[in-house]
Amino acid sequence: MEEIKNFFMKYRGAIIGALIAILILCTGFYKLMIAIILICIGLYVGNYIQINKNEVKEKMKNFIDKL
């Protein structure tokens, strides 16, 4: 009994994470989470390009020239 208790104490974070993952998969909530993550990535890339416009232009020009 002590071994089981130690196992749960040691891996409780992983167990809770697995239960949450199962719940997300069963409810279909993962589709919304993927959409939110993609939106955040798009916001980050757009902001980066806006701030570093000249640097991005130069990198794109060099990339296209290599092709």
PyMOL Python script that loads the backbone (N, CA, C, O; Angstrom):
from pymol import cmd

cmd.read_pdbstr("""\
ATOM      1  N   MET A   1       0.823  -1.192   0.000  1.00  0.00           N
ATOM      2  CA  MET A   1       0.000   0.000   0.000  1.00  0.00           C
ATOM      3  C   MET A   1       0.867   1.256   0.000  1.00  0.00           C
ATOM      4  O   MET A   1       0.529   2.268  -0.615  1.00  0.00           O
ATOM      5  N   GLU A   2       1.987   1.165   0.702  1.00  0.00           N
ATOM      6  CA  GLU A   2       2.895   2.313   0.774  1.00  0.00           C
ATOM      7  C   GLU A   2       3.513   2.610  -0.594  1.00  0.00           C
ATOM      8  O   GLU A   2       3.746   3.769  -0.939  1.00  0.00           O
ATOM      9  N   GLU A   3       3.778   1.552  -1.372  1.00  0.00           N
ATOM     10  CA  GLU A   3       4.357   1.737  -2.702  1.00  0.00           C
ATOM     11  C   GLU A   3       3.393   2.469  -3.628  1.00  0.00           C
ATOM     12  O   GLU A   3       3.802   3.330  -4.406  1.00  0.00           O
ATOM     13  N   ILE A   4       2.122   2.124  -3.540  1.00  0.00           N
ATOM     14  CA  ILE A   4       1.112   2.784  -4.371  1.00  0.00           C
ATOM     15  C   ILE A   4       1.006   4.253  -3.991  1.00  0.00           C
ATOM     16  O   ILE A   4       0.907   5.121  -4.859  1.00  0.00           O
ATOM     17  N   LYS A   5       1.027   4.528  -2.703  1.00  0.00           N
ATOM     18  CA  LYS A   5       0.952   5.911  -2.226  1.00  0.00           C
ATOM     19  C   LYS A   5       2.157   6.708  -2.717  1.00  0.00           C
ATOM     20  O   LYS A   5       2.008   7.845  -3.166  1.00  0.00           O
ATOM     21  N   ASN A   6       3.342   6.122  -2.635  1.00  0.00           N
ATOM     22  CA  ASN A   6       4.545   6.803  -3.112  1.00  0.00           C
ATOM     23  C   ASN A   6       4.490   7.047  -4.617  1.00  0.00           C
ATOM     24  O   ASN A   6       4.919   8.095  -5.101  1.00  0.00           O
ATOM     25  N   PHE A   7       3.952   6.063  -5.358  1.00  0.00           N
ATOM     26  CA  PHE A   7       3.816   6.216  -6.802  1.00  0.00           C
ATOM     27  C   PHE A   7       2.923   7.409  -7.131  1.00  0.00           C
ATOM     28  O   PHE A   7       3.278   8.242  -7.965  1.00  0.00           O
ATOM     29  N   PHE A   8       1.764   7.493  -6.475  1.00  0.00           N
ATOM     30  CA  PHE A   8       0.842   8.599  -6.733  1.00  0.00           C
ATOM     31  C   PHE A   8       1.425   9.932  -6.290  1.00  0.00           C
ATOM     32  O   PHE A   8       1.193  10.950  -6.943  1.00  0.00           O
ATOM     33  N   MET A   9       2.165   9.948  -5.209  1.00  0.00           N
ATOM     34  CA  MET A   9       2.783  11.188  -4.749  1.00  0.00           C
ATOM     35  C   MET A   9       3.874  11.642  -5.725  1.00  0.00           C
ATOM     36  O   MET A   9       4.031  12.837  -5.973  1.00  0.00           O
ATOM     37  N   LYS A  10       4.616  10.694  -6.269  1.00  0.00           N
ATOM     38  CA  LYS A  10       5.716  11.023  -7.165  1.00  0.00           C
ATOM     39  C   LYS A  10       5.217  11.471  -8.538  1.00  0.00           C
ATOM     40  O   LYS A  10       5.771  12.396  -9.132  1.00  0.00           O
ATOM     41  N   TYR A  11       4.172  10.814  -9.040  1.00  0.00           N
ATOM     42  CA  TYR A  11       3.697  11.073 -10.401  1.00  0.00           C
ATOM     43  C   TYR A  11       2.322  11.730 -10.449  1.00  0.00           C
ATOM     44  O   TYR A  11       1.619  11.583 -11.448  1.00  0.00           O
ATOM     45  N   ARG A  12       1.923  12.437  -9.423  1.00  0.00           N
ATOM     46  CA  ARG A  12       0.580  13.019  -9.422  1.00  0.00           C
ATOM     47  C   ARG A  12       0.409  14.077 -10.501  1.00  0.00           C
ATOM     48  O   ARG A  12      -0.683  14.208 -11.055  1.00  0.00           O
ATOM     49  N   GLY A  13       1.459  14.839 -10.816  1.00  0.00           N
ATOM     50  CA  GLY A  13       1.365  15.832 -11.886  1.00  0.00           C
ATOM     51  C   GLY A  13       1.099  15.183 -13.228  1.00  0.00           C
ATOM     52  O   GLY A  13       0.277  15.664 -14.008  1.00  0.00           O
ATOM     53  N   ALA A  14       1.793  14.093 -13.497  1.00  0.00           N
ATOM     54  CA  ALA A  14       1.593  13.384 -14.761  1.00  0.00           C
ATOM     55  C   ALA A  14       0.202  12.755 -14.819  1.00  0.00           C
ATOM     56  O   ALA A  14      -0.435  12.748 -15.872  1.00  0.00           O
ATOM     57  N   ILE A  15      -0.258  12.237 -13.709  1.00  0.00           N
ATOM     58  CA  ILE A  15      -1.588  11.615 -13.662  1.00  0.00           C
ATOM     59  C   ILE A  15      -2.662  12.667 -13.891  1.00  0.00           C
ATOM     60  O   ILE A  15      -3.598  12.442 -14.658  1.00  0.00           O
ATOM     61  N   ILE A  16      -2.535  13.814 -13.233  1.00  0.00           N
ATOM     62  CA  ILE A  16      -3.509  14.895 -13.420  1.00  0.00           C
ATOM     63  C   ILE A  16      -3.464  15.386 -14.865  1.00  0.00           C
ATOM     64  O   ILE A  16      -4.508  15.636 -15.468  1.00  0.00           O
ATOM     65  N   GLY A  17      -2.261  15.525 -15.424  1.00  0.00           N
ATOM     66  CA  GLY A  17      -2.131  15.944 -16.820  1.00  0.00           C
ATOM     67  C   GLY A  17      -2.780  14.967 -17.778  1.00  0.00           C
ATOM     68  O   GLY A  17      -3.432  15.377 -18.739  1.00  0.00           O
ATOM     69  N   ALA A  18      -2.608  13.680 -17.527  1.00  0.00           N
ATOM     70  CA  ALA A  18      -3.225  12.662 -18.379  1.00  0.00           C
ATOM     71  C   ALA A  18      -4.746  12.716 -18.284  1.00  0.00           C
ATOM     72  O   ALA A  18      -5.435  12.584 -19.296  1.00  0.00           O
ATOM     73  N   LEU A  19      -5.268  12.907 -17.091  1.00  0.00           N
ATOM     74  CA  LEU A  19      -6.723  13.008 -16.929  1.00  0.00           C
ATOM     75  C   LEU A  19      -7.273  14.235 -17.649  1.00  0.00           C
ATOM     76  O   LEU A  19      -8.326  14.161 -18.282  1.00  0.00           O
ATOM     77  N   ILE A  20      -6.578  15.345 -17.557  1.00  0.00           N
ATOM     78  CA  ILE A  20      -7.016  16.554 -18.257  1.00  0.00           C
ATOM     79  C   ILE A  20      -6.951  16.336 -19.766  1.00  0.00           C
ATOM     80  O   ILE A  20      -7.851  16.764 -20.489  1.00  0.00           O
ATOM     81  N   ALA A  21      -5.892  15.673 -20.251  1.00  0.00           N
ATOM     82  CA  ALA A  21      -5.768  15.394 -21.685  1.00  0.00           C
ATOM     83  C   ALA A  21      -6.906  14.503 -22.170  1.00  0.00           C
ATOM     84  O   ALA A  21      -7.464  14.739 -23.242  1.00  0.00           O
ATOM     85  N   ILE A  22      -7.249  13.495 -21.401  1.00  0.00           N
ATOM     86  CA  ILE A  22      -8.362  12.611 -21.762  1.00  0.00           C
ATOM     87  C   ILE A  22      -9.666  13.394 -21.804  1.00  0.00           C
ATOM     88  O   ILE A  22     -10.475  13.198 -22.711  1.00  0.00           O
ATOM     89  N   LEU A  23      -9.879  14.270 -20.843  1.00  0.00           N
ATOM     90  CA  LEU A  23     -11.089  15.096 -20.808  1.00  0.00           C
ATOM     91  C   LEU A  23     -11.152  16.013 -22.022  1.00  0.00           C
ATOM     92  O   LEU A  23     -12.211  16.158 -22.633  1.00  0.00           O
ATOM     93  N   ILE A  24     -10.037  16.630 -22.375  1.00  0.00           N
ATOM     94  CA  ILE A  24     -10.001  17.521 -23.539  1.00  0.00           C
ATOM     95  C   ILE A  24     -10.292  16.741 -24.818  1.00  0.00           C
ATOM     96  O   ILE A  24     -11.042  17.214 -25.672  1.00  0.00           O
ATOM     97  N   LEU A  25      -9.711  15.557 -24.959  1.00  0.00           N
ATOM     98  CA  LEU A  25      -9.953  14.756 -26.158  1.00  0.00           C
ATOM     99  C   LEU A  25     -11.402  14.305 -26.252  1.00  0.00           C
ATOM    100  O   LEU A  25     -11.976  14.286 -27.341  1.00  0.00           O
ATOM    101  N   CYS A  26     -11.995  13.944 -25.131  1.00  0.00           N
ATOM    102  CA  CYS A  26     -13.377  13.456 -25.141  1.00  0.00           C
ATOM    103  C   CYS A  26     -14.375  14.562 -25.445  1.00  0.00           C
ATOM    104  O   CYS A  26     -15.420  14.299 -26.039  1.00  0.00           O
ATOM    105  N   THR A  27     -14.077  15.781 -25.054  1.00  0.00           N
ATOM    106  CA  THR A  27     -15.022  16.875 -25.268  1.00  0.00           C
ATOM    107  C   THR A  27     -14.819  17.583 -26.597  1.00  0.00           C
ATOM    108  O   THR A  27     -15.668  18.378 -27.000  1.00  0.00           O
ATOM    109  N   GLY A  28     -13.715  17.316 -27.290  1.00  0.00           N
ATOM    110  CA  GLY A  28     -13.451  18.001 -28.547  1.00  0.00           C
ATOM    111  C   GLY A  28     -12.926  19.406 -28.345  1.00  0.00           C
ATOM    112  O   GLY A  28     -12.876  20.190 -29.292  1.00  0.00           O
ATOM    113  N   PHE A  29     -12.535  19.734 -27.129  1.00  0.00           N
ATOM    114  CA  PHE A  29     -12.035  21.068 -26.796  1.00  0.00           C
ATOM    115  C   PHE A  29     -10.681  21.333 -27.449  1.00  0.00           C
ATOM    116  O   PHE A  29     -10.252  22.479 -27.578  1.00  0.00           O
ATOM    117  N   TYR A  30     -10.011  20.242 -27.863  1.00  0.00           N
ATOM    118  CA  TYR A  30      -8.684  20.394 -28.462  1.00  0.00           C
ATOM    119  C   TYR A  30      -8.744  21.175 -29.768  1.00  0.00           C
ATOM    120  O   TYR A  30      -7.780  21.853 -30.123  1.00  0.00           O
ATOM    121  N   LYS A  31      -9.861  21.091 -30.489  1.00  0.00           N
ATOM    122  CA  LYS A  31      -9.996  21.835 -31.741  1.00  0.00           C
ATOM    123  C   LYS A  31      -9.943  23.337 -31.480  1.00  0.00           C
ATOM    124  O   LYS A  31      -9.293  24.082 -32.214  1.00  0.00           O
ATOM    125  N   LEU A  32     -10.629  23.771 -30.436  1.00  0.00           N
ATOM    126  CA  LEU A  32     -10.607  25.181 -30.068  1.00  0.00           C
ATOM    127  C   LEU A  32      -9.216  25.591 -29.599  1.00  0.00           C
ATOM    128  O   LEU A  32      -8.748  26.683 -29.922  1.00  0.00           O
ATOM    129  N   MET A  33      -8.562  24.732 -28.847  1.00  0.00           N
ATOM    130  CA  MET A  33      -7.222  25.048 -28.352  1.00  0.00           C
ATOM    131  C   MET A  33      -6.234  25.174 -29.509  1.00  0.00           C
ATOM    132  O   MET A  33      -5.378  26.059 -29.496  1.00  0.00           O
ATOM    133  N   ILE A  34      -6.341  24.303 -30.504  1.00  0.00           N
ATOM    134  CA  ILE A  34      -5.456  24.383 -31.671  1.00  0.00           C
ATOM    135  C   ILE A  34      -5.703  25.684 -32.419  1.00  0.00           C
ATOM    136  O   ILE A  34      -4.755  26.337 -32.856  1.00  0.00           O
ATOM    137  N   ALA A  35      -6.964  26.067 -32.569  1.00  0.00           N
ATOM    138  CA  ALA A  35      -7.285  27.321 -33.250  1.00  0.00           C
ATOM    139  C   ALA A  35      -6.711  28.516 -32.490  1.00  0.00           C
ATOM    140  O   ALA A  35      -6.156  29.428 -33.102  1.00  0.00           O
ATOM    141  N   ILE A  36      -6.837  28.518 -31.182  1.00  0.00           N
ATOM    142  CA  ILE A  36      -6.305  29.621 -30.374  1.00  0.00           C
ATOM    143  C   ILE A  36      -4.783  29.679 -30.483  1.00  0.00           C
ATOM    144  O   ILE A  36      -4.209  30.763 -30.580  1.00  0.00           O
ATOM    145  N   ILE A  37      -4.133  28.526 -30.468  1.00  0.00           N
ATOM    146  CA  ILE A  37      -2.668  28.493 -30.596  1.00  0.00           C
ATOM    147  C   ILE A  37      -2.239  29.023 -31.962  1.00  0.00           C
ATOM    148  O   ILE A  37      -1.275  29.783 -32.052  1.00  0.00           O
ATOM    149  N   LEU A  38      -2.943  28.633 -33.023  1.00  0.00           N
ATOM    150  CA  LEU A  38      -2.604  29.125 -34.362  1.00  0.00           C
ATOM    151  C   LEU A  38      -2.809  30.629 -34.472  1.00  0.00           C
ATOM    152  O   LEU A  38      -2.016  31.316 -35.116  1.00  0.00           O
ATOM    153  N   ILE A  39      -3.865  31.146 -33.849  1.00  0.00           N
ATOM    154  CA  ILE A  39      -4.100  32.589 -33.850  1.00  0.00           C
ATOM    155  C   ILE A  39      -2.970  33.312 -33.123  1.00  0.00           C
ATOM    156  O   ILE A  39      -2.491  34.346 -33.589  1.00  0.00           O
ATOM    157  N   CYS A  40      -2.547  32.772 -31.989  1.00  0.00           N
ATOM    158  CA  CYS A  40      -1.450  33.389 -31.227  1.00  0.00           C
ATOM    159  C   CYS A  40      -0.149  33.369 -32.022  1.00  0.00           C
ATOM    160  O   CYS A  40       0.605  34.342 -32.000  1.00  0.00           O
ATOM    161  N   ILE A  41       0.120  32.275 -32.721  1.00  0.00           N
ATOM    162  CA  ILE A  41       1.327  32.205 -33.551  1.00  0.00           C
ATOM    163  C   ILE A  41       1.251  33.242 -34.672  1.00  0.00           C
ATOM    164  O   ILE A  41       2.241  33.908 -34.974  1.00  0.00           O
ATOM    165  N   GLY A  42       0.087  33.375 -35.278  1.00  0.00           N
ATOM    166  CA  GLY A  42      -0.094  34.378 -36.325  1.00  0.00           C
ATOM    167  C   GLY A  42       0.104  35.789 -35.806  1.00  0.00           C
ATOM    168  O   GLY A  42       0.712  36.620 -36.480  1.00  0.00           O
ATOM    169  N   LEU A  43      -0.406  36.069 -34.611  1.00  0.00           N
ATOM    170  CA  LEU A  43      -0.206  37.387 -34.005  1.00  0.00           C
ATOM    171  C   LEU A  43       1.270  37.652 -33.749  1.00  0.00           C
ATOM    172  O   LEU A  43       1.764  38.746 -34.020  1.00  0.00           O
ATOM    173  N   TYR A  44       1.965  36.663 -33.235  1.00  0.00           N
ATOM    174  CA  TYR A  44       3.387  36.821 -32.938  1.00  0.00           C
ATOM    175  C   TYR A  44       4.196  37.067 -34.211  1.00  0.00           C
ATOM    176  O   TYR A  44       5.044  37.958 -34.251  1.00  0.00           O
ATOM    177  N   VAL A  45       3.930  36.273 -35.254  1.00  0.00           N
ATOM    178  CA  VAL A  45       4.667  36.428 -36.513  1.00  0.00           C
ATOM    179  C   VAL A  45       4.372  37.788 -37.139  1.00  0.00           C
ATOM    180  O   VAL A  45       5.285  38.462 -37.616  1.00  0.00           O
ATOM    181  N   GLY A  46       3.119  38.190 -37.141  1.00  0.00           N
ATOM    182  CA  GLY A  46       2.762  39.495 -37.692  1.00  0.00           C
ATOM    183  C   GLY A  46       3.427  40.634 -36.947  1.00  0.00           C
ATOM    184  O   GLY A  46       3.911  41.584 -37.563  1.00  0.00           O
ATOM    185  N   ASN A  47       3.455  40.549 -35.633  1.00  0.00           N
ATOM    186  CA  ASN A  47       4.100  41.582 -34.824  1.00  0.00           C
ATOM    187  C   ASN A  47       5.602  41.603 -35.082  1.00  0.00           C
ATOM    188  O   ASN A  47       6.193  42.677 -35.198  1.00  0.00           O
ATOM    189  N   TYR A  48       6.224  40.432 -35.172  1.00  0.00           N
ATOM    190  CA  TYR A  48       7.662  40.347 -35.442  1.00  0.00           C
ATOM    191  C   TYR A  48       7.997  40.972 -36.794  1.00  0.00           C
ATOM    192  O   TYR A  48       8.966  41.721 -36.916  1.00  0.00           O
ATOM    193  N   ILE A  49       7.194  40.661 -37.801  1.00  0.00           N
ATOM    194  CA  ILE A  49       7.440  41.207 -39.141  1.00  0.00           C
ATOM    195  C   ILE A  49       7.265  42.717 -39.137  1.00  0.00           C
ATOM    196  O   ILE A  49       8.038  43.429 -39.779  1.00  0.00           O
ATOM    197  N   GLN A  50       6.269  43.213 -38.430  1.00  0.00           N
ATOM    198  CA  GLN A  50       6.031  44.650 -38.381  1.00  0.00           C
ATOM    199  C   GLN A  50       7.188  45.374 -37.700  1.00  0.00           C
ATOM    200  O   GLN A  50       7.615  46.431 -38.166  1.00  0.00           O
ATOM    201  N   ILE A  51       7.694  44.824 -36.617  1.00  0.00           N
ATOM    202  CA  ILE A  51       8.771  45.475 -35.872  1.00  0.00           C
ATOM    203  C   ILE A  51      10.095  45.376 -36.631  1.00  0.00           C
ATOM    204  O   ILE A  51      10.862  46.339 -36.655  1.00  0.00           O
ATOM    205  N   ASN A  52      10.371  44.237 -37.243  1.00  0.00           N
ATOM    206  CA  ASN A  52      11.648  43.990 -37.927  1.00  0.00           C
ATOM    207  C   ASN A  52      11.463  43.941 -39.444  1.00  0.00           C
ATOM    208  O   ASN A  52      11.956  43.032 -40.111  1.00  0.00           O
ATOM    209  N   LYS A  53      10.757  44.918 -39.971  1.00  0.00           N
ATOM    210  CA  LYS A  53      10.376  44.904 -41.382  1.00  0.00           C
ATOM    211  C   LYS A  53      11.588  44.838 -42.316  1.00  0.00           C
ATOM    212  O   LYS A  53      11.608  44.020 -43.236  1.00  0.00           O
ATOM    213  N   ASN A  54      12.580  45.672 -42.098  1.00  0.00           N
ATOM    214  CA  ASN A  54      13.746  45.702 -42.993  1.00  0.00           C
ATOM    215  C   ASN A  54      14.548  44.412 -42.906  1.00  0.00           C
ATOM    216  O   ASN A  54      15.020  43.897 -43.920  1.00  0.00           O
ATOM    217  N   GLU A  55      14.697  43.899 -41.712  1.00  0.00           N
ATOM    218  CA  GLU A  55      15.446  42.655 -41.520  1.00  0.00           C
ATOM    219  C   GLU A  55      14.744  41.489 -42.219  1.00  0.00           C
ATOM    220  O   GLU A  55      15.394  40.654 -42.849  1.00  0.00           O
ATOM    221  N   VAL A  56      13.418  41.436 -42.106  1.00  0.00           N
ATOM    222  CA  VAL A  56      12.645  40.366 -42.740  1.00  0.00           C
ATOM    223  C   VAL A  56      12.721  40.488 -44.263  1.00  0.00           C
ATOM    224  O   VAL A  56      12.843  39.482 -44.963  1.00  0.00           O
ATOM    225  N   LYS A  57      12.649  41.718 -44.772  1.00  0.00           N
ATOM    226  CA  LYS A  57      12.771  41.916 -46.224  1.00  0.00           C
ATOM    227  C   LYS A  57      14.104  41.393 -46.736  1.00  0.00           C
ATOM    228  O   LYS A  57      14.166  40.723 -47.767  1.00  0.00           O
ATOM    229  N   GLU A  58      15.168  41.702 -46.007  1.00  0.00           N
ATOM    230  CA  GLU A  58      16.503  41.254 -46.422  1.00  0.00           C
ATOM    231  C   GLU A  58      16.606  39.727 -46.394  1.00  0.00           C
ATOM    232  O   GLU A  58      17.160  39.122 -47.312  1.00  0.00           O
ATOM    233  N   LYS A  59      16.073  39.110 -45.341  1.00  0.00           N
ATOM    234  CA  LYS A  59      16.113  37.647 -45.238  1.00  0.00           C
ATOM    235  C   LYS A  59      15.305  36.996 -46.356  1.00  0.00           C
ATOM    236  O   LYS A  59      15.742  36.005 -46.941  1.00  0.00           O
ATOM    237  N   MET A  60      14.126  37.547 -46.657  1.00  0.00           N
ATOM    238  CA  MET A  60      13.297  37.003 -47.733  1.00  0.00           C
ATOM    239  C   MET A  60      13.995  37.156 -49.084  1.00  0.00           C
ATOM    240  O   MET A  60      13.960  36.249 -49.915  1.00  0.00           O
ATOM    241  N   LYS A  61      14.632  38.315 -49.296  1.00  0.00           N
ATOM    242  CA  LYS A  61      15.344  38.549 -50.554  1.00  0.00           C
ATOM    243  C   LYS A  61      16.475  37.538 -50.712  1.00  0.00           C
ATOM    244  O   LYS A  61      16.645  36.968 -51.790  1.00  0.00           O
ATOM    245  N   ASN A  62      17.242  37.310 -49.663  1.00  0.00           N
ATOM    246  CA  ASN A  62      18.335  36.333 -49.718  1.00  0.00           C
ATOM    247  C   ASN A  62      17.806  34.920 -49.955  1.00  0.00           C
ATOM    248  O   ASN A  62      18.409  34.147 -50.699  1.00  0.00           O
ATOM    249  N   PHE A  63      16.688  34.585 -49.329  1.00  0.00           N
ATOM    250  CA  PHE A  63      16.092  33.261 -49.504  1.00  0.00           C
ATOM    251  C   PHE A  63      15.628  33.057 -50.942  1.00  0.00           C
ATOM    252  O   PHE A  63      15.861  32.001 -51.530  1.00  0.00           O
ATOM    253  N   ILE A  64      14.971  34.067 -51.505  1.00  0.00           N
ATOM    254  CA  ILE A  64      14.471  33.967 -52.879  1.00  0.00           C
ATOM    255  C   ILE A  64      15.635  33.898 -53.863  1.00  0.00           C
ATOM    256  O   ILE A  64      15.569  33.171 -54.855  1.00  0.00           O
ATOM    257  N   ASP A  65      16.700  34.651 -53.591  1.00  0.00           N
ATOM    258  CA  ASP A  65      17.871  34.615 -54.471  1.00  0.00           C
ATOM    259  C   ASP A  65      18.524  33.236 -54.484  1.00  0.00           C
ATOM    260  O   ASP A  65      19.055  32.814 -55.512  1.00  0.00           O
ATOM    261  N   LYS A  66      18.492  32.537 -53.364  1.00  0.00           N
ATOM    262  CA  LYS A  66      19.066  31.194 -53.297  1.00  0.00           C
ATOM    263  C   LYS A  66      18.265  30.204 -54.137  1.00  0.00           C
ATOM    264  O   LYS A  66      18.817  29.238 -54.665  1.00  0.00           O
ATOM    265  N   LEU A  67      16.967  30.447 -54.256  1.00  0.00           N
ATOM    266  CA  LEU A  67      16.133  29.545 -55.051  1.00  0.00           C
ATOM    267  C   LEU A  67      16.388  29.795 -56.512  1.00  0.00           C
ATOM    268  O   LEU A  67      15.787  29.141 -57.364  1.00  0.00           O
TER     269      LEU A  67
END
""", "prot")
cmd.dss("prot")
cmd.show_as("cartoon", "prot")
cmd.util.cbc("prot")
cmd.orient("prot")
